[in-house]
Amino acid sequence: MCVTCPAGFRLRNVVFLCGIALVVIGGVSLAKISDLQQISEDHNIVAPSIFFIILGSVVFVIAFFGCCGAIRESYCMTQTYGFFLLILIIGQIVIAALVFIYVGDVREAFKTGFAKIFAERDRQTNAELIDTIQSNLQCCGKSSALDWLGNTPQSCCQSGTAPLCVPWLRGCTSALGEFIDTTGVVLGWVSLGVAVVELVGLISACCLANGIRNRDRRSGY
């Protein structure tokens, strides 16, 4: 019996939970930022969220594969599990680095895109998008409520202020920039955090595979 199996199972359970967490985080962020994709066609802001959902699903499957390898005490399956973990770790580090590098460019592009949309706010589609952004980000106008020139829409009003309209104090350009910065930082650090957990799982898999191989060698004599 492999003495490292209990620890291996615990680590695989953690990796399993990380996969679920990635899917949940990706789904939540996708729901929050999907409407913002209309602001700029130059940057695919939903791509990281979709990647997290796919990555979480892959991690889930790989963790299940690792559990099967531990149950059967299979050297080949455990090594394969470790190999796929290594690929995932490298991929997540690369994705996190790209997020940290390009989040500033994406922020500026979306701030510029929102300014263009706000300048053409008489269009129905633009007006609906602006209302969505103002309601979700709790902001008003491009820089402040004064940008509406007295025609402040209901989406600018703080909740609980009816029948009066007390507009949100911050403008949507800065709110949008802060939202993208925060989302990028969260996704980047979550990716790195899961990579660290997977690294521990990789080390555990290597130790388990080595233990299985040594046991097989001893039993072969």
PEQUIBEL-V593472 format. One record per residue. N is the residue number from 1. PSI is psi as a letter, one per 40 degrees, with the letter a starting at -180 (* if undefined). NEAR is the number of other C-alpha atoms within 10 Angstrom. D_LAST is the distance of its C-alpha to the last C-alpha in Angstrom with 2 decimals. Layout:
[[N	PSI	NEAR	D_LAST] [N	PSI	NEAR	D_LAST]]
//
This chain:
[[1	h	8	17.23] [2	h	14	18.07] [3	e	10	20.44] [4	e	16	22.28] [5	d	18	23.42] [6	d	11	26.72] [7	d	13	27.83] [8	d	23	26.75] [9	d	19	28.88] [10	d	13	31.78] [11	d	22	31.75] [12	d	27	31.59] [13	d	18	34.50] [14	d	17	36.40] [15	d	27	35.79] [16	d	22	36.88] [17	d	17	40.05] [18	d	24	40.66] [19	d	25	40.78] [20	d	18	43.37] [21	d	19	45.30] [22	d	25	45.49] [23	d	23	46.89] [24	d	16	49.43] [25	d	19	50.51] [26	d	24	50.85] [27	d	15	52.88] [28	d	13	55.17] [29	d	18	55.84] [30	d	19	56.48] [31	d	12	59.02] [32	d	14	60.76] [33	e	18	61.02] [34	d	14	61.37] [35	d	14	65.17] [36	e	20	65.18] [37	d	14	63.82] [38	e	17	67.40] [39	d	21	68.56] [40	h	18	66.88] [41	e	11	65.62] [42	d	11	64.19] [43	h	15	61.26] [44	g	13	59.00] [45	e	24	58.79] [46	e	18	56.87] [47	d	13	53.97] [48	d	19	51.95] [49	d	24	52.36] [50	d	16	51.24] [51	d	16	48.27] [52	d	26	47.31] [53	d	23	47.49] [54	d	16	45.29] [55	d	21	42.87] [56	d	25	42.66] [57	d	19	41.94] [58	d	16	39.14] [59	d	25	37.64] [60	d	23	37.90] [61	d	14	35.99] [62	d	22	33.27] [63	d	28	32.84] [64	d	17	32.48] [65	d	17	29.85] [66	d	31	27.96] [67	d	23	28.24] [68	d	16	26.78] [69	d	21	23.79] [70	d	25	23.34] [71	d	13	23.84] [72	e	11	21.31] [73	f	20	18.94] [74	h	17	18.98] [75	d	20	18.03] [76	d	13	20.52] [77	d	19	23.32] [78	d	26	23.01] [79	d	20	23.19] [80	d	18	26.13] [81	d	25	27.78] [82	d	24	27.57] [83	d	15	29.01] [84	d	16	31.92] [85	d	25	32.57] [86	d	18	32.88] [87	d	10	35.39] [88	d	20	37.34] [89	d	21	37.50] [90	d	12	38.90] [91	d	15	41.33] [92	d	23	42.59] [93	d	19	43.20] [94	d	14	45.16] [95	d	19	47.16] [96	d	21	47.97] [97	d	15	49.14] [98	d	13	51.34] [99	d	22	52.83] [100	d	15	53.73] [101	d	12	55.15] [102	e	12	57.26] [103	d	20	58.35] [104	d	14	61.46] [105	d	11	62.47] [106	d	21	61.97] [107	d	22	64.05] [108	d	15	66.94] [109	d	18	66.84] [110	d	24	67.09] [111	d	22	69.82] [112	d	15	71.78] [113	d	19	71.14] [114	d	24	72.40] [115	d	18	75.53] [116	d	15	76.28] [117	d	21	75.78] [118	d	21	77.99] [119	d	13	80.68] [120	f	13	80.71] [121	e	16	80.45] [122	d	11	83.33] [123	i	11	80.96] [124	d	10	79.70] [125	d	13	76.03] [126	d	19	76.17] [127	d	16	78.03] [128	d	14	75.40] [129	d	19	72.58] [130	d	26	74.48] [131	d	19	75.04] [132	d	15	71.32] [133	d	23	70.43] [134	d	24	73.17] [135	d	18	72.14] [136	d	12	68.40] [137	e	18	68.65] [138	f	20	71.74] [139	i	28	73.79] [140	h	31	77.20] [141	a	26	78.54] [142	d	25	77.26] [143	d	17	78.09] [144	a	18	79.90] [145	d	23	82.03] [146	d	14	84.94] [147	e	15	83.48] [148	e	16	84.62] [149	f	8	88.25] [150	e	8	89.05] [151	f	9	87.46] [152	h	17	84.37] [153	i	17	82.23] [154	d	16	80.89] [155	e	21	77.32] [156	e	25	78.43] [157	h	23	79.56] [158	i	18	77.56] [159	i	14	76.78] [160	e	9	79.16] [161	e	10	82.08] [162	i	10	83.98] [163	e	7	86.82] [164	i	9	86.83] [165	h	16	84.32] [166	h	16	82.68] [167	i	22	80.60] [168	i	21	77.28] [169	d	16	77.94] [170	i	17	75.32] [171	i	21	75.52] [172	d	27	72.92] [173	d	24	72.22] [174	d	15	70.82] [175	d	20	69.18] [176	d	22	67.45] [177	d	19	66.21] [178	d	14	64.86] [179	d	16	63.14] [180	d	21	61.36] [181	d	17	60.37] [182	d	13	58.99] [183	d	17	57.14] [184	d	24	55.60] [185	d	16	54.50] [186	d	16	53.00] [187	d	22	51.08] [188	d	22	49.88] [189	d	16	48.65] [190	d	19	47.07] [191	d	24	45.14] [192	d	19	43.95] [193	d	15	43.19] [194	d	24	40.99] [195	d	23	39.28] [196	d	15	38.44] [197	d	16	36.94] [198	d	25	34.92] [199	d	19	33.75] [200	d	16	32.39] [201	d	27	30.74] [202	d	24	29.26] [203	d	15	27.80] [204	d	21	26.40] [205	d	29	24.89] [206	d	18	23.23] [207	d	16	21.81] [208	d	25	20.63] [209	d	26	19.04] [210	d	15	17.27] [211	d	19	16.05] [212	d	22	14.81] [213	d	16	13.02] [214	d	12	11.32] [215	d	13	10.38] [216	d	12	9.03] [217	d	10	6.92] [218	d	9	5.65] [219	e	8	5.48] [220	e	7	3.76] [221	*	5	0.00]]
//
